[in-house]
Amino acid sequence: MGGGVRSNNPTGCCPKHGTPHCHPRQCGDPGNLFTDYNTNPYAEFNIFGDPFAAYQVFHSGIPVTLVSLDATNTIPITEEFFKAFEQSQWTYEAQYCFKSLKMARDTWFDDRFYTSYFMWDSFTSGVAVSIMRNYGKNNGENEFAEMEYMNISVVTSNEPYGICDGSNPLFDGLHFPKFKLNKSGLHSGHVQMGLRDPFCFVENGKGKCKDGYTEEGTGPDSVRVLVATKAKPNHDLTSKLNREFFTNFLDVLNRPENTARFNLTTEFPHFRQAFYEPDFKNRTLGKPVVFDMDMSAGDFMALFYLLKVPVELLNLKAILVSPTGWPNAAAIDIVYDLLHMMGRDDIPVGLGDVFAMSQSDQIFHLVGDCKYAKAIPHGSGGFLDSDTIYGLARDLPRSPRRYTAENSVKFGAPRDTDQPELRQPLALEIWISILKTMDPGSKINILTNGPLTSLAKIITRTNSTSFIQQKQSSNQA
């Protein structure tokens, strides 16, 4: 998720001694929407993926911790970290993550990978785990990021406010605005209608639209949020790794505990279909966590990291996948395969909505617009690369759990299929089932690394805010 609050994008800047022909792109922009910075230099991909859902979540009353571009811009993948990772692959999951990172580098669209690619999702997971480890300390104290409280609002429209031009689903055609919004307030203006919306262009300048921007302010539209502002330096001054999280990331991935069960490429002749579930009978489980991910390559690295954290600290209860982000919904099978490889077939996986809020067709909801998703490229780590994890998904063992169109009358189908028990559960259903297993008075931590479509639906469709202890959110590029 994320957003840039006070951030200045370091990507797309011309080198100090560059040629006169170099033209800066996103250099200094608050956002990271590299496919649309000429109309919207403020947006961040995950917020832009569903701005209205982000607004609902931020204003729901649940405590929010935001790992923003402000922080992730300070932890780029350095050449020193890349070399250290290359030399530290003692588990299969570490090898798999490095292959993914190397493919991202080798297919990067320019020669400035080491100043343009950041540890977005993995860093967020590390900050979240560290905050939980230090639970009870003030202001989200953790080992990896500096924190600060800010007043923030999610921008969903553009000035002038109070207009009615048919672009704003919160106001247009309604006698009363949704969410009791002010008819002339921050959310009452023009909503960006596409990547090249003429409204957003400024002649001989950068665009003026701000949809998907987490703006700092003090007005009635702002809420108090705990924000990660900067990655902490490595306390070991002799290390070549300049960030504390770099060392932790390599250490966690290479621990022998909770390691992958097998490498399919070497053990395929002995493969047999089986469910693998850990035995936690005599272990005290840690804080319950639900991971809401958009299945990008960075999210899969983050998932490996979370699965390697001791269960006494973090009890991963469920995974919700959001197809409104970087890959398509079919990538849910890769989540199943990864969990199978790590021996965690016990973790339920729920599929979120395919369309962002107010984007599905009102008559036939299975079709609709996808104007926000159009900002995501097909290369450069986008749809095709995320759908296949750069082609590396084929190396994962095949899980017995798969997406299937099996369905039943119980869930709205016209008839039962042959095996309705295999039906793919939805994110909302998984959430409700998790709540039923919780002890009275207990809380759930939600870690989101993508658009907030699923979480907004959970908040609006269920009375769940009292169960959510904290929501950690990240940005994505």
C-alpha atoms as one frame of an Amber mdcrd trajectory, in Angstrom:
protein
   0.000   0.000   0.000   1.997   2.933   1.222   1.941   6.262  -0.493   4.487
   9.014  -0.396   3.894  11.575   2.344   7.020  13.748   2.345   8.944  11.620
  -0.131  11.086  12.833  -3.014  11.448  10.099  -5.618  15.167   9.434  -6.235
  14.536   7.478  -9.445  14.686   8.947 -12.907  17.224  11.603 -11.925  20.112
  12.422 -14.222  23.593  11.471 -12.953  25.732  14.312 -11.605  28.056  14.019
 -14.573  25.433  12.893 -17.071  25.143  13.994 -20.673  23.096  17.051 -21.707
  20.724  14.651 -23.461  19.529  13.156 -20.142  15.957  14.174 -19.315  14.826
  13.625 -15.688  11.634  11.614 -15.316  10.227  11.120 -11.812  13.108  12.852
 -10.083  11.794  14.552  -6.927   8.155  13.483  -7.378   6.217  12.480  -4.227
   4.871   9.352  -5.972   6.255   6.366  -7.880   3.711   5.829 -10.664   6.400
   5.563 -13.318   3.886   4.709 -16.050   1.859   7.878 -15.460   4.042  10.506
 -13.812   3.367  13.002 -16.614  -0.270  13.293 -15.480  -0.034  12.207 -11.826
   3.361  12.688 -10.136   1.851  12.246  -6.646   0.336   8.746  -6.733   1.835
   5.583  -5.277   0.948   2.318  -7.016  -0.889   0.534  -4.207  -2.963   3.542
  -3.148  -3.678   4.370  -6.796  -4.830   0.767  -7.306  -7.947   1.567  -5.253
  -7.988   5.095  -3.749 -11.551   4.800  -2.447 -10.746   1.574  -0.596  -7.658
   3.226   0.899  -9.783   6.153   2.076 -12.241   3.805   3.787  -9.501   1.863
   5.559  -7.632   4.932   6.796 -10.843   6.486   8.121 -12.273   3.284   9.617
 -10.882   3.934  13.086  -8.447   0.997  13.134  -4.853   1.860  14.117  -2.726
   2.184  10.969   1.044   1.873  10.627   2.244   3.037   7.214   5.560   2.024
   5.668   5.623   4.738   3.041   7.823   5.680   0.121   9.510   8.058   2.558
  11.110   5.001   4.179  11.472   2.572   1.278  13.180   5.230  -0.846  16.023
   5.019   1.690  16.646   1.284   1.238  17.475   0.659  -2.421  18.970  -2.668
  -3.459  22.657  -1.762  -3.398  25.328  -3.536  -5.383  26.958  -4.575  -2.087
  23.725  -6.167  -0.860  23.212  -7.931  -4.192  26.713  -9.445  -4.013  26.222
 -10.457  -0.365  22.917 -12.122  -1.259  24.587 -13.936  -4.163  27.109 -15.402
  -1.706  24.512 -16.247   0.991  22.117 -18.838  -0.416  22.142 -21.678   2.096
  18.457 -22.635   1.790  16.322 -23.307  -1.258  14.056 -20.389  -0.420  17.089
 -18.078  -0.334  18.163 -19.413  -3.735  14.666 -18.893  -5.096  14.448 -15.316
  -3.814  17.865 -14.464  -5.236  16.906 -15.852  -8.644  13.832 -13.626  -8.599
  15.858 -10.559  -7.610  18.523 -11.296 -10.219  15.877 -11.639 -12.906  14.426
  -8.281 -11.854  17.877  -6.733 -12.208  18.700  -8.416 -15.505  15.398  -7.340
 -17.087  15.385  -3.799 -15.648  14.490  -1.219 -18.291  17.550   1.003 -17.791
  21.053   0.780 -16.296  20.158   2.340 -12.941  18.728  -0.708 -11.142  20.771
  -0.124  -7.976  19.299   3.352  -7.521  15.760   2.564  -8.711  14.789  -0.792
  -7.151  13.958  -0.857  -3.457  13.128  -3.450  -0.780   9.490  -2.384  -0.742
   7.554  -5.423   0.475  10.302  -7.326   2.295  11.307  -4.238   4.255   7.688
  -3.656   5.265   7.414  -7.235   6.510  10.609  -6.799   8.511   9.351  -3.579
  10.106   6.021  -5.240  10.967   7.711  -8.257  12.567  10.079  -6.030  14.530
   7.207  -3.882  15.839   5.432  -7.037  17.017   8.641  -8.276  18.632   8.894
  -4.977  20.513   5.189  -4.792  21.310   4.478  -2.486  24.212   7.199   0.008
  23.388   6.230   3.515  22.380   5.629   4.805  18.860   6.191   1.561  16.969
   9.802   1.208  18.070  11.664  -1.330  15.929  15.143  -2.258  14.710  14.762
  -1.294  11.062  12.897   2.003  10.576  12.512   5.393  12.187   8.865   6.165
  13.006   6.795   9.322  13.337   3.117  10.148  13.811   1.578  12.247  11.029
  -1.878  13.498  10.092  -2.695  12.074   6.660  -5.576  12.022   4.216  -5.982
   9.825   1.150  -6.587  12.068  -1.862  -9.304  10.651  -4.125 -10.084  13.691
  -6.306  -8.664  16.936  -7.637  -9.374  20.642  -7.430 -11.610  22.475  -8.050
 -13.770  20.803  -5.411 -17.548  20.721  -5.359 -17.953  20.087  -9.091 -20.128
  17.421 -10.714 -18.622  16.218 -13.993 -19.616  12.534 -13.910 -16.213  11.269
 -12.768 -16.754  10.937  -9.005 -18.648   7.839  -7.741 -18.810   9.236  -4.197
 -20.948  12.219  -5.267 -22.287  12.071  -8.823 -25.954  11.138  -9.097 -26.400
  10.858  -5.318 -28.681  12.985  -3.135 -26.272  12.451  -0.255 -22.520  11.783
  -0.707 -21.172   8.430   0.396 -19.490   8.217   3.820 -21.157  11.545   4.787
 -18.475  13.463   2.897 -18.467  17.241   2.577 -19.971  18.340  -0.753 -17.160
  20.845  -1.238 -14.379  18.955   0.532 -11.179  17.180  -0.447 -12.989  14.250
  -2.098 -15.604  16.182  -4.108 -13.566  17.094  -7.192 -12.671  15.472 -10.494
 -11.530  11.828 -10.310  -8.772  10.826 -12.725 -10.425   8.908 -15.570  -7.414
   7.176 -17.077  -3.664   7.289 -17.548  -3.908  10.093 -20.074  -6.867  12.006
 -18.660  -6.750  15.439 -20.407  -7.829  17.085 -17.141  -4.523  16.055 -15.546
  -2.139  17.407 -18.166  -0.268  20.657 -17.629   1.288  22.215 -20.700   5.095
  22.195 -20.506   4.989  20.809 -16.975   4.261  17.784 -14.791   0.701  16.633
 -14.283  -1.605  18.064 -11.638  -3.734  15.050 -10.614  -3.238  13.667  -7.106
  -5.512  10.582  -7.013  -3.791   7.956  -4.852  -1.693  10.455  -2.862  -1.367
  10.207   0.928  -1.153  13.892   1.719  -0.091  15.344   5.038  -2.539  17.858
   6.504  -4.346  19.129   9.563  -7.916  19.491   8.307 -11.010  17.427   9.162
 -10.219  14.975   6.339  -6.946  13.850   7.945  -6.336  10.983  10.381  -3.426
  10.258  12.708  -1.144   7.544  11.315   2.157   6.066  12.498   4.558   6.396
   9.550   7.935   4.803   8.862  10.065   7.670   7.570  13.560   6.249   7.090
  15.426   2.931   7.059  17.890   2.680   9.933  21.610   2.341   9.145  23.516
  -0.812  10.006  24.771  -0.600  13.587  27.811  -2.626  12.469  29.960   0.132
  11.003  32.422  -2.410   9.558  29.759  -4.089   7.414  29.492  -3.413   3.681
  25.701  -3.568   4.065  24.553  -0.050   4.900  21.100  -0.910   6.295  20.254
  -2.929   9.402  17.475  -4.783   7.589  19.830  -6.099   4.895  21.650  -8.200
   7.502  18.421  -9.423   9.087  16.862 -10.345   5.742  19.780 -12.579   4.738
  19.927 -14.120   8.208  16.216 -14.986   8.291  16.117 -16.482   4.785  19.124
 -18.705   5.493  18.032 -20.087   8.852  17.671 -23.880   8.833  14.437 -23.602
  10.831  11.175 -23.547   8.855  13.064 -24.320   5.658  11.544 -25.616   2.425
  10.683 -29.312   2.329  12.263 -30.069  -1.016  13.477 -28.785  -4.354  11.205
 -30.134  -7.089  13.946 -29.967  -9.722  16.037 -32.565  -7.866  13.328 -34.652
  -6.209  10.659 -34.867  -8.879  11.133 -38.652  -9.360  10.078 -39.121  -5.730
   7.255 -36.607  -5.735   3.915 -37.646  -4.310   0.882 -35.497  -3.711   0.428
 -34.806  -0.026  -0.726 -32.117   2.378   1.946 -30.807   4.715   0.806 -29.334
   8.007   3.102 -28.467  10.932   2.553 -29.778  14.440   2.345 -26.843  16.855
   0.776 -28.753  19.770   3.514 -28.054  22.293   4.466 -24.582  21.071   3.188
 -21.198  22.205   2.054 -19.349  19.107   2.801 -15.670  18.612   0.641 -12.781
  17.476  -2.015 -13.741  14.910  -1.332 -12.143  11.518  -3.301 -12.021   8.267
  -1.177 -11.192   5.202  -3.043  -9.260   2.480  -0.831  -9.401  -0.629  -1.135
  -8.518  -4.312   1.139 -11.406  -5.413   3.911  -9.300  -6.937   7.432 -10.726
  -7.022   8.290  -8.547  -4.023   5.323  -9.927  -2.100   6.517 -13.488  -2.609
   9.895 -12.555  -1.128   8.018 -10.990   1.783   5.950 -14.176   2.209   9.107
 -16.305   2.375  10.411 -13.943   5.051   7.224 -14.188   7.138   7.185 -17.986
   6.910  10.753 -18.106   8.213   9.987 -16.013  11.308   9.511 -18.243  14.406
   5.849 -19.098  15.008   6.352 -18.132  18.647   6.585 -14.538  17.392   4.256
 -14.532  14.374   1.339 -16.902  13.771   0.347 -16.544  10.107  -3.378 -17.310
  10.220  -4.374 -16.644   6.606  -3.426 -15.046   3.301  -5.718 -12.771   1.301
  -4.757 -12.164  -2.322  -5.754  -8.950  -4.118  -6.013  -9.177  -7.928  -6.384
  -5.371  -8.092  -2.587  -5.088  -7.836   0.299  -6.249 -10.016  -0.575  -9.813
 -11.109  -3.777 -11.433 -12.305  -5.998 -13.571 -10.089  -4.590 -16.814 -11.538
  -1.335 -16.171  -9.652  -3.122 -17.485  -6.557  -1.854 -20.945  -7.557   1.715
 -19.730  -6.989   0.738 -18.832  -3.419  -0.533 -22.381  -2.929   2.678 -23.832
  -4.388   4.918 -21.665  -2.215   3.012 -22.636   0.941   3.267 -26.293  -0.069
   7.015 -25.992  -0.545   7.333 -24.497   2.939   5.183 -27.227   4.515   2.299
 -24.843   5.315  -0.700 -26.309   3.521  -2.623 -25.488   6.701  -2.752 -21.746
   5.921  -6.042 -20.808   4.202  -5.933 -18.535   1.146  -8.806 -16.245   0.152
  -9.291 -14.562  -3.224 -10.199 -10.866  -3.226 -12.227  -8.830  -5.716 -10.879
  -8.494  -9.241 -12.047  -4.880  -9.617 -11.302  -1.868  -7.456 -14.192  -0.237
  -5.609 -16.771   1.377  -7.921 -15.090  -0.252 -10.949 -17.342  -3.287 -11.477
 -20.374  -3.085 -13.741 -23.605  -2.342 -11.848 -25.669  -4.765 -13.934 -23.195
  -7.626 -14.443 -20.584  -7.385 -11.700 -18.203  -9.931 -13.261 -17.151  -7.335
 -15.817 -16.108  -3.760 -15.308 -13.537  -1.051 -15.749  -9.918  -1.357 -14.685
  -8.675   2.197 -15.120  -6.384   2.058 -12.087  -4.846  -1.278 -13.086  -3.934
   0.216 -16.458  -1.061   1.960 -14.688   0.637  -1.428 -14.182   2.964  -2.444
 -17.042   3.150  -5.884 -18.608   6.944  -5.941 -18.436   9.223  -4.305 -15.847
   7.974  -6.643 -13.128   4.329  -6.052 -14.079   1.542  -8.455 -15.026   3.386
 -11.111 -17.034   6.474 -11.101 -14.807   4.374 -11.229 -11.621   2.031 -13.898
 -12.990   4.995 -16.214 -13.530   7.532 -14.786 -11.018   9.786 -14.059 -13.990
   9.259 -17.633 -15.200  10.522 -19.113 -11.919   7.100 -20.347 -10.781   7.649
 -23.553 -12.743  10.405 -24.520 -10.265   7.978 -24.650  -7.343   6.489 -27.984
  -6.239   2.879 -28.445  -7.242   0.448 -28.058  -4.368  -2.630 -30.287  -4.154
  -4.553 -27.052  -3.556  -5.408 -25.179  -6.777  -7.844 -22.582  -7.973 -10.933
 -24.278  -9.366 -14.290 -23.165 -10.733 -16.030 -25.810  -8.601 -19.021 -24.230
  -6.845 -22.280 -24.951  -5.060 -25.803 -23.630  -4.662 -24.865 -22.678  -1.100
 -22.586 -19.962  -2.469 -24.901 -18.647  -5.176 -24.167 -21.030  -8.052 -27.145
 -22.217 -10.144 -26.263 -25.833  -9.313 -23.680 -27.935  -7.484 -20.643 -29.056
  -9.463 -19.099 -32.509  -9.027 -16.748 -31.461  -6.212 -18.177 -28.320  -4.586
 -15.954 -28.818  -1.544 -12.977 -27.735  -3.692 -14.472 -24.287  -4.346 -11.991
 -21.404  -4.038 -12.912 -19.438  -0.882 -13.149 -15.664  -1.104 -11.164 -13.253
   1.049 -14.228 -12.187   3.034 -15.122 -15.820   3.792 -11.611 -16.600   5.007
 -11.691 -13.531   7.256 -15.005 -14.575   8.816 -13.718 -18.115   9.383 -10.594
 -16.749  11.108 -12.699 -14.588  13.436 -14.604 -17.691  14.544 -11.349 -19.285
  15.732 -10.239 -16.282  17.793 -10.507 -16.215  21.566 -12.794 -13.549  23.087
 -11.021 -10.215  23.358  -8.116 -11.234  21.119  -6.859  -9.085  18.247  -5.489
  -9.669  14.740  -2.599  -7.864  13.038  -3.094  -7.256   9.311  -0.085  -6.784
   7.046  -1.056  -5.363   3.642   1.349  -5.199   0.714  -1.031  -4.144  -2.028
  -4.224  -2.212  -2.789  -6.659  -2.118   0.135  -9.671  -3.466  -1.765 -10.068
  -6.619   0.358  -9.540  -4.864   3.675 -12.032  -2.118   2.810 -14.626  -4.775
   1.970 -13.954  -6.559   5.259 -14.454  -3.327   7.192 -17.644  -2.324   5.363
 -19.255  -5.788   5.220 -18.394  -7.036   8.718 -18.183  -5.534  12.168 -14.469
  -6.266  12.448 -12.725  -3.064  13.495 -12.671  -4.149  17.142 -10.735  -7.310
  16.191  -7.951  -5.485  14.328  -5.034  -4.623  16.583  -2.931  -2.948  13.946
  -2.621  -2.692  10.201   0.852  -2.415   8.739   0.896  -1.209   5.160   3.560
  -0.901   2.531   4.084   0.742  -0.789   4.938  -0.983  -4.024   6.629  -0.062
  -7.228
